[in-house]
Amino acid sequence: MATAALTCLAALPACSGPPRDPGAGGEFRLLAGTPAARGDIDSFTWAVYAEPPTLDYTAAFDYPQNTVLSNVCESLMRWTPGLTMEPGLARKASNPDHETWVYDLRAGVRFHNGGTMTADDVVYSLGRQRDPRNAAAWAQVFQNVASVRKTGPLQVTVRLKRPDSQFPQYMATAAGVVASKAGVEAAGRDYGTSGGLDCTGPFRLGAWRKGQSIELDRFDGYWGRKAKSRKVVFRILTDPSARTNALLSGEADGGYLIPTESYGRLRGSGAGSLYFGEGLTTVNVDVTDMRGPLGDVRVRRALSLALDRSGFVRAGLGGAGTSTGSITPRAVWAGASEPTRSAALDGLPSAKPDIEKAKALIKQAGATGKTLTVATSPIGQDVSLLATAVQAAGTRIGLNMRLRTIAPNAFTALFTDPGAREGIDLFPYTSYYNISDPLDLLANFRTGAYLNFAGYSDRRYDGLVDRATAVYPREPRMRIEAELQRQAADEVLWIPVAEWPTSVFLNKRITGAPTTIAYMYYPWAADVGAAK
C-alpha cells in the first residue's frame, strides 16, 4: 500500500536529483538513513523552530507537534523510515470486504499511566477524531467511516460508508493514534497542554517549560525495543541563527528542518554531519483567497510564470532542492507504470519564468495594479525568501504586492485557524506527504477539504477524488490521480516551486536518526544513541 516511495529510495537521484550547494560546490546526496547508534546515551538535546500549541494528537498536523509527538504516541499502523507501512499497535490489519477494516491489537501494551491497552481505548481514540466538537485536524480522514466498534477484547472493526483506499494508510499517521481513555478523560480540557499524554510510545512526556523546552523521559514499560537515550530535551529556538549556533556549540545535539542559510556553515564546521533524505515534500505558494484577484486563473498563472524558481532554490534552499512545476513530488509516482507516471508528470506548466507572457495575462485579466497580500515569517529563509520572491514576481508584472510578517510561533495557525488567514491572499507552504500516495495532497482541493483554504470547488475534480478514493489497487487508482494532478496544475490551485529533501544535523555525540519524512510519525528518537 505504501511502497511507491520505497521504490524511489532505491534510486533517489533518479527521483529527486542530487541537489547542489552552489556556495560549497558540492553535492547533497539523499541517504536512506544515518549510521546506526553504537550504544545507549544518557540524554540528547534537539532543536525545534517553534513550540507546539498543543500535543493533543487530534491537532497534530504540523512539524513542531509531530516531531515531538511521534515519540510519545503511537498509531495502529506504523510508517517506517523506508516509507513503507508495517503493523504498529495493531499486530494485524485485514479487510474482509471493501467496506470493512479489522484491527487485531497487540496484547499487553501498556500506557504511560500504567493501564493496559484494550479495544475500548482504540474506539475512544478514533472517536475523538470523528467528534465534530473537537474540530480535529484529521477529521477528513474519517469522512467515510460509518462506525468504529469493539468486536473483541483486542479487536476493533471499522465499517466504511464506501470503499476508501486512503483510510487504512492514514492509520499510520497521527489519525490512528491510540491514547488511554481514562487518561484523556481525566485530563479533560487540559489534555495536550499540561500533564501526561497517556500514550504507549517509547518515551513519556516529562517537564514542559513553556517557551523554553519540552522533555521526554524513556518509558521502561514500552512493549517494543527500548529507546537508546534515557531522556530527550527539545529546545525551542525560534530564531534560525540561534538554532544554528546551538548546533555548532553543542547546546543542541541535532535537529530536523535545518535553516537553509546554515547548510554551508554546518557542513564545514567539523561539529557534526548534515544529512539529506527523501522528504516527499514540495515548497509551494498557497493560494488562500480566490474572492479577489486570484479568483481569475489568469492571475494565478501569471504569478507562476513570473516566479524565479531556480533563484529561490539557490538562495532560499541553499541549493538543496529541485525547481518544479508539479505540486506532487516525483517520488510518490514511482510505483506507477511508465504511462501513468508520464501522464502525471510530463507536459506540466514550465518551471521557467516567462515575464512577457505573465504581463499579458495580468493585462487580459484586468488585474494591473490590484493588491495581493503575502504572509511571511522569520522562521527561516525558505519562508522569508520565497515570500520576497513572490512579491518581486508580482511587482514585476504589474501587481501591488504587500508583505505581512507573522511570528514563527503563530505561523502554524495559518493551517488551522481561518481567522489567522484573514486578509492574506498567499503564503509560503511547505507540503509534506503523510502517506506514500499522491491523493494525500491532491484530495486537499476537494470541496470543503480541511486544507482547501481558498474554497476551490469543482464537480469534476470532486468526482475524480471520489473515484480514486474508492479504488484499492494501486495502478488504476494512480491513473485517476494523474488526472487530478493535471487539473490542479492547469487551474494553478497552488503555485509549485521546488522539491525539498528532509535535512537533519547530528553532532559527533549522536547518530541513528532517520533521514526521511517518516520521522513525523515514526518514533525516531528511540533510534538515536551514542555515535562512539
C-alpha positions as CSV (number, residue, x, y, z in Angstrom):
1,M,0.0,0.0,0.0
2,A,2.9,2.4,0.8
3,T,5.6,1.0,-1.5
4,A,5.9,3.8,-4.0
5,A,8.4,5.8,-2.0
6,L,10.5,2.8,-1.2
7,T,10.9,2.1,-4.8
8,C,12.2,5.6,-5.2
9,L,14.6,5.3,-2.4
10,A,16.4,2.6,-4.2
11,A,17.4,5.1,-6.9
12,L,17.0,8.5,-5.2
13,P,19.0,10.6,-7.7
14,A,16.6,9.4,-10.4
15,C,13.6,10.6,-8.3
16,S,14.6,13.9,-7.0
17,G,18.1,14.6,-8.5
18,P,21.2,15.2,-6.4
19,P,20.7,18.8,-5.2
20,R,23.8,21.0,-5.2
21,D,25.1,23.7,-2.9
22,P,26.3,26.5,-5.2
23,G,28.3,28.1,-2.4
24,A,30.1,24.9,-1.4
25,G,30.2,23.5,-4.9
26,G,29.4,20.0,-3.6
27,E,26.5,17.6,-4.0
28,F,23.8,16.8,-1.5
29,R,23.3,13.0,-1.6
30,L,19.9,11.7,-0.5
31,L,20.6,8.9,2.0
32,A,18.2,6.3,3.4
33,G,19.4,6.9,7.0
34,T,22.3,7.9,9.3
35,P,24.8,5.4,10.8
36,A,23.2,3.2,13.4
37,A,23.9,4.0,17.1
38,R,26.7,2.1,18.7
39,G,25.3,2.2,22.2
40,D,23.0,3.9,24.7
41,I,23.2,7.5,25.9
42,D,22.0,9.4,28.9
43,S,20.3,12.2,27.0
44,F,20.4,14.4,24.0
45,T,19.1,17.8,23.1
46,W,17.1,18.5,19.9
47,A,16.4,21.9,18.4
48,V,12.9,22.8,17.1
49,Y,11.9,26.0,15.4
50,A,8.6,26.6,17.3
51,E,6.7,25.5,20.4
52,P,3.7,23.2,19.7
53,P,0.5,24.9,20.7
54,T,-0.7,21.5,21.9
55,L,0.4,17.9,21.9
56,D,-3.2,16.6,21.6
57,Y,-2.9,14.0,18.8
58,T,-6.1,15.3,17.2
59,A,-4.4,18.6,16.4
60,A,-1.0,17.2,15.4
61,F,-0.8,18.5,11.9
62,D,2.5,20.4,11.6
63,Y,6.2,19.8,12.1
64,P,6.6,21.0,15.7
65,Q,3.8,18.9,17.1
66,N,4.6,15.7,15.2
67,T,8.4,15.9,15.8
68,V,7.7,15.5,19.5
69,L,4.5,13.5,19.5
70,S,5.8,10.7,17.2
71,N,8.0,9.5,20.1
72,V,5.2,9.6,22.7
73,C,2.0,8.4,21.0
74,E,1.7,5.5,18.6
75,S,-0.7,4.6,15.9
76,L,-2.5,1.4,14.8
77,M,0.0,1.1,11.9
78,R,3.5,2.5,11.5
79,W,5.2,4.4,8.7
80,T,8.8,3.2,8.6
81,P,12.0,5.1,7.8
82,G,11.9,3.4,4.4
83,L,8.4,5.0,3.9
84,T,6.6,1.7,3.9
85,M,3.8,0.7,6.3
86,E,4.0,-2.1,8.9
87,P,2.0,-3.1,12.0
88,G,2.0,-0.8,14.9
89,L,-0.3,-1.1,17.9
90,A,-2.3,-3.4,15.7
91,R,-0.5,-6.6,15.1
92,K,-2.6,-7.3,12.0
93,A,-5.0,-5.3,9.7
94,S,-7.3,-7.1,7.4
95,N,-10.2,-6.1,5.1
96,P,-12.7,-9.0,4.6
97,D,-14.6,-6.7,2.2
98,H,-14.1,-3.3,0.6
99,E,-16.0,-1.5,3.3
100,T,-14.6,-3.2,6.4
101,W,-11.2,-3.0,8.2
102,V,-10.4,-5.2,11.1
103,Y,-7.6,-4.3,13.5
104,D,-6.3,-7.1,15.8
105,L,-4.4,-5.4,18.6
106,R,-1.2,-6.4,20.4
107,A,-1.7,-7.9,23.8
108,G,0.0,-6.4,26.9
109,V,0.7,-3.0,25.6
110,R,1.0,-0.5,28.5
111,F,0.0,3.1,28.7
112,H,2.3,5.6,30.4
113,N,-0.3,5.9,33.2
114,G,0.1,2.2,33.9
115,G,-3.1,0.9,32.3
116,T,-3.2,-1.7,29.6
117,M,-4.5,-1.0,26.1
118,T,-7.8,-2.5,25.1
119,A,-10.2,-2.2,22.2
120,D,-12.1,0.3,24.2
121,D,-9.2,2.7,24.1
122,V,-8.9,2.4,20.4
123,V,-12.7,3.0,19.9
124,Y,-12.4,6.1,22.1
125,S,-9.3,7.5,20.5
126,L,-10.6,7.2,17.0
127,G,-13.9,8.6,18.2
128,R,-12.2,11.8,19.3
129,Q,-11.0,12.3,15.7
130,R,-14.6,11.9,14.5
131,D,-16.3,14.1,17.1
132,P,-17.1,17.4,15.4
133,R,-16.8,19.2,18.8
134,N,-13.1,18.5,18.7
135,A,-12.6,20.1,15.3
136,A,-9.8,17.5,14.7
137,A,-7.2,18.3,12.1
138,W,-7.6,14.7,10.9
139,A,-11.5,14.7,10.7
140,Q,-11.3,14.4,6.9
141,V,-9.7,11.0,7.2
142,F,-12.8,9.7,8.9
143,Q,-15.4,11.2,6.5
144,N,-16.2,7.8,5.0
145,V,-16.3,6.0,8.4
146,A,-19.8,4.7,9.4
147,S,-18.8,3.1,12.7
148,V,-15.9,2.1,14.9
149,R,-16.8,-0.8,17.1
150,K,-15.2,-3.2,19.6
151,T,-15.6,-6.7,18.2
152,G,-13.4,-8.4,20.8
153,P,-11.2,-7.6,23.8
154,L,-8.3,-6.9,21.4
155,Q,-10.2,-6.3,18.2
156,V,-11.7,-3.2,16.6
157,T,-13.8,-3.2,13.4
158,V,-14.2,-0.1,11.2
159,R,-17.1,-0.1,8.9
160,L,-16.9,2.3,5.9
161,K,-19.8,4.0,4.1
162,R,-18.0,3.3,0.9
163,P,-14.6,1.9,-0.1
164,D,-11.7,4.1,1.0
165,S,-8.2,3.4,-0.2
166,Q,-6.8,6.2,1.9
167,F,-8.2,5.4,5.3
168,P,-6.0,2.3,6.1
169,Q,-2.9,4.2,5.0
170,Y,-3.7,7.1,7.4
171,M,-3.8,4.7,10.3
172,A,0.0,5.0,10.3
173,T,-0.3,8.8,11.0
174,A,-1.5,10.8,14.0
175,A,-5.0,10.0,12.7
176,G,-4.5,6.4,14.0
177,V,-3.1,7.3,17.5
178,V,-4.3,5.4,20.5
179,A,-4.3,7.0,23.9
180,S,-5.7,5.9,27.2
181,K,-9.4,6.6,27.5
182,A,-9.1,7.0,31.3
183,G,-6.1,9.3,30.9
184,V,-7.6,11.6,28.3
185,E,-10.9,11.9,30.3
186,A,-9.1,12.7,33.5
187,A,-7.2,15.5,31.8
188,G,-10.3,17.0,30.3
189,R,-9.7,20.3,28.5
190,D,-6.1,20.3,29.6
191,Y,-5.2,17.3,27.6
192,G,-2.3,18.0,25.3
193,T,-1.2,21.2,27.1
194,S,-0.4,20.1,30.6
195,G,0.2,16.8,32.4
196,G,0.8,13.5,30.6
197,L,-0.4,12.3,27.2
198,D,-1.0,8.7,28.4
199,C,0.0,7.0,25.2
200,T,2.1,3.9,24.5
201,G,5.3,5.2,22.9
202,P,9.0,4.6,23.9
203,F,9.0,8.0,25.6
204,R,6.6,9.6,28.0
205,L,6.0,13.4,28.3
206,G,8.2,14.9,31.0
207,A,8.6,18.6,32.0
208,W,7.2,21.2,29.6
209,R,8.7,24.6,30.3
210,K,6.5,26.9,28.2
211,G,8.5,28.9,25.7
212,Q,11.8,27.1,26.5
213,S,11.8,23.3,26.3
214,I,9.9,20.0,26.3
215,E,11.4,16.9,27.9
216,L,10.7,13.3,27.2
217,D,11.6,10.5,29.5
218,R,12.2,6.9,28.4
219,F,9.3,4.6,29.2
220,D,10.8,1.4,30.5
221,G,7.4,-0.4,30.2
222,Y,7.5,0.0,26.5
223,W,6.2,-3.0,24.5
224,G,8.8,-2.7,21.7
225,R,12.5,-2.0,21.5
226,K,13.8,0.1,24.4
227,A,14.9,3.7,23.5
228,K,18.7,4.2,23.5
229,S,18.5,7.5,25.3
230,R,17.2,8.0,28.8
231,K,15.9,11.5,28.0
232,V,15.3,13.8,25.1
233,V,15.2,17.6,25.6
234,F,13.6,19.7,22.8
235,R,14.9,23.2,22.9
236,I,12.5,25.8,21.4
237,L,14.6,28.1,19.3
238,T,12.5,30.3,17.1
239,D,15.4,32.3,15.7
240,P,17.2,30.5,12.8
241,S,20.6,31.9,13.8
242,A,20.1,30.8,17.4
243,R,19.3,27.3,16.2
244,T,22.4,27.2,14.1
245,N,24.6,28.5,16.8
246,A,23.1,25.9,19.2
247,L,24.0,23.1,16.8
248,L,27.5,24.5,16.3
249,S,28.2,25.0,20.0
250,G,26.8,21.7,21.2
251,E,24.0,23.3,23.1
252,A,21.8,21.2,20.8
253,D,23.0,17.8,19.6
254,G,20.8,17.7,16.5
255,G,17.7,18.9,14.7
256,Y,15.5,18.5,11.6
257,L,14.4,21.3,9.3
258,I,17.9,22.9,9.4
259,P,17.8,26.6,8.4
260,T,18.8,26.6,4.7
261,E,21.1,29.5,5.1
262,S,23.1,27.4,7.6
263,Y,23.9,24.4,5.3
264,G,27.3,25.7,4.3
265,R,28.3,26.7,7.9
266,L,27.3,23.3,9.3
267,R,28.9,21.2,6.6
268,G,32.2,23.0,7.0
269,S,32.2,23.3,10.8
270,G,33.5,19.9,11.7
271,A,31.0,19.9,14.6
272,G,28.9,17.1,13.0
273,S,27.3,15.9,9.8
274,L,24.4,17.3,7.7
275,Y,22.3,14.6,6.1
276,F,19.6,14.7,3.5
277,G,16.9,12.2,2.8
278,E,13.6,11.7,0.8
279,G,11.2,14.4,2.1
280,L,8.2,13.7,-0.1
281,T,8.0,17.4,0.2
282,T,7.2,20.3,-2.1
283,V,7.6,24.0,-1.4
284,N,4.6,25.9,-2.8
285,V,2.9,29.2,-2.7
286,D,-0.5,28.5,-1.1
287,V,-3.5,30.4,-2.6
288,T,-5.7,31.2,0.3
289,D,-8.3,33.6,-1.1
290,M,-10.0,33.3,-4.5
291,R,-12.6,36.0,-3.8
292,G,-10.2,38.7,-5.1
293,P,-7.8,39.0,-8.0
294,L,-6.7,35.4,-7.5
295,G,-10.2,34.2,-8.4
296,D,-9.1,34.7,-12.0
297,V,-6.9,31.7,-13.1
298,R,-5.0,34.0,-15.4
299,V,-3.7,35.9,-12.4
300,R,-2.6,32.7,-10.7
301,R,-0.9,31.5,-14.0
302,A,0.8,34.9,-14.3
303,L,2.3,34.7,-10.8
304,S,3.5,31.2,-11.5
305,L,5.1,32.3,-14.8
306,A,6.8,35.2,-13.2
307,L,8.4,33.3,-10.3
308,D,12.2,32.7,-10.4
309,R,12.2,29.2,-9.0
310,S,15.8,28.4,-9.7
311,G,16.9,31.6,-8.0
312,F,14.8,30.7,-4.9
313,V,16.3,27.2,-4.8
314,R,19.8,28.7,-4.8
315,A,19.1,31.4,-2.2
316,G,16.2,30.1,-0.2
317,L,17.0,26.4,-0.1
318,G,20.8,26.6,-0.1
319,G,20.8,24.8,-3.4
320,A,19.3,21.7,-1.8
321,G,16.3,21.3,-3.9
322,T,14.9,21.0,-7.4
323,S,12.7,23.6,-9.1
324,T,9.4,22.1,-10.2
325,G,6.1,22.7,-11.9
326,S,4.4,19.8,-10.0
327,I,2.7,20.2,-6.7
328,T,3.3,16.5,-6.0
329,P,6.9,15.1,-5.6
330,R,8.1,12.7,-8.3
331,A,8.8,10.0,-5.7
332,V,5.1,9.4,-4.9
333,W,4.6,8.4,-8.6
334,A,7.5,5.9,-8.6
335,G,5.1,2.9,-8.0
336,A,3.0,3.8,-11.1
337,S,3.5,2.4,-14.6
338,E,5.5,4.4,-17.0
339,P,2.5,5.6,-19.0
340,T,0.7,6.7,-15.7
341,R,3.9,8.4,-14.4
342,S,4.2,10.2,-17.8
343,A,0.6,11.3,-17.7
344,A,1.1,12.8,-14.2
345,L,4.5,14.5,-14.7
346,D,5.1,15.2,-18.4
347,G,3.8,18.4,-20.0
348,L,3.1,20.3,-16.8
349,P,3.4,24.1,-16.9
350,S,7.0,25.1,-17.2
351,A,9.0,26.0,-14.1
352,K,11.0,28.6,-16.1
353,P,10.0,32.3,-15.9
354,D,8.2,34.0,-18.8
355,I,7.7,37.6,-17.8
356,E,6.2,38.9,-21.0
357,K,3.6,36.1,-21.1
358,A,2.8,36.8,-17.4
359,K,2.4,40.5,-18.1
360,A,0.0,39.8,-20.9
361,L,-2.1,37.5,-18.7
362,I,-2.4,40.2,-16.0
363,K,-3.5,42.7,-18.6
364,Q,-6.1,40.3,-20.0
365,A,-7.5,39.8,-16.6
366,G,-7.7,43.5,-15.9
367,A,-5.6,43.0,-12.8
368,T,-2.9,45.6,-13.3
369,G,-2.4,47.5,-10.0
370,K,-4.6,45.1,-8.0
371,T,-3.3,44.4,-4.4
372,L,-2.3,41.0,-3.1
373,T,-1.0,40.3,0.4
374,V,1.6,37.6,1.0
375,A,2.4,36.3,4.5
376,T,6.0,35.9,5.5
377,S,7.8,34.9,8.7
378,P,11.3,34.9,10.1
379,I,11.0,31.1,10.7
380,G,13.7,30.6,8.0
381,Q,15.0,31.6,4.6
382,D,12.8,29.0,2.9
383,V,9.8,31.0,4.0
384,S,11.0,34.6,4.1
385,L,12.9,34.5,0.7
386,L,10.0,32.7,-1.0
387,A,7.6,35.4,0.2
388,T,10.1,38.0,-1.1
389,A,10.4,36.2,-4.4
390,V,6.6,36.2,-4.8
391,Q,6.5,39.9,-4.0
392,A,9.1,40.6,-6.6
393,A,7.4,38.4,-9.2
394,G,4.0,40.1,-8.7
395,T,5.5,43.6,-8.7
396,R,7.4,42.9,-11.9
397,I,4.2,42.0,-13.8
398,G,2.2,45.0,-12.5
399,L,0.5,43.8,-9.3
400,N,0.7,45.7,-6.0
401,M,2.3,43.2,-3.6
402,R,2.3,43.6,0.2
403,L,4.1,41.5,2.8
404,R,2.6,40.7,6.2
405,T,5.1,39.4,8.8
406,I,3.9,36.6,11.2
407,A,5.8,35.4,14.2
408,P,7.2,31.8,14.0
409,N,5.0,30.5,16.8
410,A,1.9,32.0,15.1
411,F,2.8,30.7,11.6
412,T,1.3,27.3,12.3
413,A,-2.1,28.9,13.0
414,L,-2.3,29.6,9.2
415,F,-3.1,25.9,8.8
416,T,-5.7,25.6,11.5
417,D,-7.4,29.0,12.1
418,P,-9.3,30.7,9.3
419,G,-9.1,33.9,11.3
420,A,-5.3,33.8,11.0
421,R,-5.6,33.8,7.2
422,E,-8.0,36.7,7.1
423,G,-6.6,39.4,4.7
424,I,-3.9,37.1,3.3
425,D,-4.0,36.0,-0.3
426,L,-0.9,33.9,-0.5
427,F,1.7,32.3,1.9
428,P,4.7,30.0,1.5
429,Y,3.6,26.5,2.2
430,T,5.9,23.5,2.6
431,S,3.8,20.5,2.0
432,Y,5.0,17.1,3.2
433,Y,3.3,13.8,2.5
434,N,1.6,11.9,5.4
435,I,1.4,8.7,3.4
436,S,3.0,7.5,0.2
437,D,0.1,8.2,-2.1
438,P,-0.5,11.2,-4.5
439,L,-4.0,11.6,-3.2
440,D,-2.7,12.7,0.2
441,L,-2.2,16.1,-1.3
442,L,-4.5,16.1,-4.3
443,A,-7.5,15.4,-2.1
444,N,-6.9,18.8,-0.4
445,F,-8.6,20.6,-3.3
446,R,-11.9,18.7,-2.9
447,T,-14.8,20.9,-2.0
448,G,-14.8,21.5,1.8
449,A,-11.4,19.8,2.4
450,Y,-9.5,20.8,5.5
451,L,-6.6,22.4,3.6
452,N,-8.7,23.8,0.8
453,F,-8.1,27.3,2.2
454,A,-9.2,29.2,-0.9
455,G,-12.6,27.3,-1.1
456,Y,-11.9,25.9,-4.6
457,S,-14.9,23.9,-5.8
458,D,-15.3,21.9,-9.0
459,R,-17.7,19.0,-9.5
460,R,-15.4,17.1,-11.9
461,Y,-12.5,17.4,-9.5
462,D,-14.6,16.2,-6.6
463,G,-15.8,13.3,-8.7
464,L,-12.2,12.2,-9.6
465,V,-11.2,12.4,-5.9
466,D,-14.2,10.2,-5.0
467,R,-13.3,7.7,-7.8
468,A,-9.6,7.5,-6.8
469,T,-10.5,7.1,-3.1
470,A,-12.8,4.1,-3.9
471,V,-10.1,2.2,-5.8
472,Y,-7.8,-0.1,-3.7
473,P,-5.5,-1.5,-6.5
474,R,-2.6,1.0,-6.9
475,E,-2.2,1.3,-10.7
476,P,-5.9,2.0,-11.6
477,R,-6.0,4.5,-8.7
478,M,-2.9,6.3,-9.8
479,R,-4.3,6.7,-13.3
480,I,-7.2,8.7,-11.8
481,E,-4.7,10.6,-9.6
482,A,-2.8,11.6,-12.7
483,E,-6.0,13.3,-14.0
484,L,-6.3,15.1,-10.7
485,Q,-2.6,16.2,-11.0
486,R,-3.2,17.7,-14.4
487,Q,-6.4,19.6,-13.4
488,A,-4.7,21.0,-10.3
489,A,-1.8,22.1,-12.4
490,D,-4.0,23.7,-15.1
491,E,-6.0,25.6,-12.5
492,V,-2.9,26.6,-10.5
493,L,-4.6,25.7,-7.2
494,W,-1.2,26.2,-5.6
495,I,1.9,27.6,-7.2
496,P,4.5,24.8,-7.1
497,V,8.1,26.0,-6.6
498,A,10.5,23.2,-5.6
499,E,11.0,19.7,-4.2
500,W,12.9,19.8,-0.9
501,P,14.6,16.9,0.8
502,T,14.5,16.3,4.6
503,S,17.5,17.8,6.4
504,V,18.9,16.6,9.7
505,F,22.1,17.6,11.5
506,L,23.8,15.4,14.1
507,N,26.8,16.3,16.1
508,K,29.6,13.9,16.9
509,R,27.9,12.6,20.1
510,I,24.9,11.0,18.5
511,T,23.7,9.1,15.5
512,G,20.8,6.9,14.3
513,A,18.1,9.4,13.4
514,P,16.1,8.7,10.2
515,T,16.7,11.0,7.2
516,T,13.3,10.6,5.7
517,I,10.0,12.4,6.4
518,A,8.8,9.3,8.3
519,Y,10.1,11.0,11.5
520,M,6.8,12.8,11.6
521,Y,5.0,9.6,12.7
522,Y,7.8,7.1,13.5
523,P,9.4,7.1,17.0
524,W,12.7,8.3,15.6
525,A,14.2,9.5,18.9
526,A,14.2,5.9,20.2
527,D,16.9,5.1,17.5
528,V,19.2,7.9,18.5
529,G,22.1,6.9,20.6
530,A,25.9,7.1,21.1
531,A,27.9,7.6,17.9
532,K,31.0,6.0,19.5
